[in-house]
Amino acid sequence: MPTTRELVLGALYARLQPLAAPALRDEVLPERIPTAGLIILRDGQPGEPEVTLSPLRYHYQHRAELEVVVQAGTGRASAFDDLIAAIGAALEADRTLGGLCDWIEPEAPASVDLPIEGAAALKATVITLNLHYSTTGPLA
C-alpha cells in the first residue's frame, strides 16, 4: 500500500496530466522542449512534522516543486503566462486532491529567460508547492 506522501504526490502528478504541456515526474530536463512547454514535478522534502499525541498524527508541510519551461522564438512570454495560469487553475479546482491532503498552497513564480546558443531562448521558473497533509507515522 502506498504511503500518504506517495498518494498525495501521485494525485498532484495526475492533476497536471490534462494540461496542454506534458508533465514529467523527477525526470531530467530533455534536450527538446515540446511546443506547449514542459512541467517537471520534483517530489521535494516533507520537512519536520508537527506531532499531536491524541491521536498520534504527524502533520507535514511538504515542499514539492514544479519546474516549468517554455521555449519559443516569438510569443514566449504569452505562452509561459498561459501555462502558469493553466497550472493555477488545475490546482485551484481541487486544493485537497480529492481529500488526500488538507491544502495545496503554491508560491508565486519568479521567471528567468535563458538564452540557448543556436535555438530559441527558454523562459523558466520553479513553483514551490506547499502540500499540507497528516499521517499516522513518519513512514506511513
N, C-alpha and C positions, 0 to 999 in steps of 0.2 A: 504494500500500500504506500503510495507516495506521501511525502511529508507535507505539512501545511505550506511550507516555503515553496516547494515544487508545485503544488496545486495553484498557489497564487501566481507564481511566475508563468506557469503554463497557461493560465487563464488570461493573463496580460498579453502573452505572446499571441494567443488565439484572437484576442480583441484587435490586434494590429493586422491580422491576415486579410481582412476585406479591403484594406486601403489600396489605393492605386499603386503605391510604391511597394515593392516586395519587402518583407520583414524577415530578418535572419535572427538567430539567437546564438550569441557567443561565437560568432564567426569572424574571420579576419576580413578586412576591407578588400573587396575584389578589385582587380585591375580595371574593370569596366563598370561604370555606374549605369544602371538602367535609366531610360529616358524620364521616367516618372520619379526618379530619386531612389533612395535606399534607406532603410531603417534597420539598425542592428541593436537588439536588446542585449544589454550586458547585465548579468544576474546581480552584480553588486554585492553589498555586505549587509547582513541583518543587524549588525551593531550589538550593543549591550542591551539586553532586555530589562524592562522594569518587571518586577515579580510581585504578584499578590499571592497570599498564602491560603485563603479560604474561599473558594477552592484554589488550588495551586494553578496559576496561569503565568505564562511568560508573554509579555506584551512587547512586540518588536516595532520599530520604525525602520524598516528595511529600506536601504537606499539603492535602487536599481537605476540604470542609465539607459537612455535611448540615444544612440549616435544617429544623426540624421544628416544625409549628404545628398546634394543635388548638383548635377553637372550639366551646364547648358551654355551655349555661346551667347544667346540672347534670351531675355526673359527669365534669367536665373533667379533674380530676387522675387519675382512674382510666383514662380514655380515653388520656390522654397517656402514662401509665406503660405501658399495654398496647402502644402504638405504639413506644415506646422499646425495650421488651422484644422486640417482633417484629423491629425493625431489628437488635438484638443477635443474635438467633437466626439471622437471614439471613446476617449477616457471619460468625458462628462456624461455620456449616455448611460454609464453604469459604473459609478465610482467604487462600488463594492465588489465588482467582478462576480456578480451572481451570489453575493453573500459570503464569498471566500475570504474577503478582508474587510476591515472596518471602513477604510477610506484610502483613496489614492489622491495624493496631492503633488502635481507637477510644479517644478520651479521654472521661472521664466528663462527662455534660452538666450544665450549670447552668441551670435553667429560670427563666423570668420570667413573671409574669402581666401582661398588657397590657390595660387597660380600653379598650373601644370604645364611644363615645357612641351610644346607641340600639341596641346589639346586645350579644350575649353576649361576654364577655371572651375573649381569646386566651391560651393557655399556649404558650410557645415556647422553643426552645433552639437552639443551634448545636453540633453534634457534630463535632469535628475528627477526621479520619481520617488516620493516617499510613500512606501506601502505600509500601512498600519494594520497589523494582524496579531492575533494571540494564538498561543499553542499550549499544550499541556506539559511540554518539556522542551529543552533546547534541541533535541534530536527528533522531535515529533513533527 
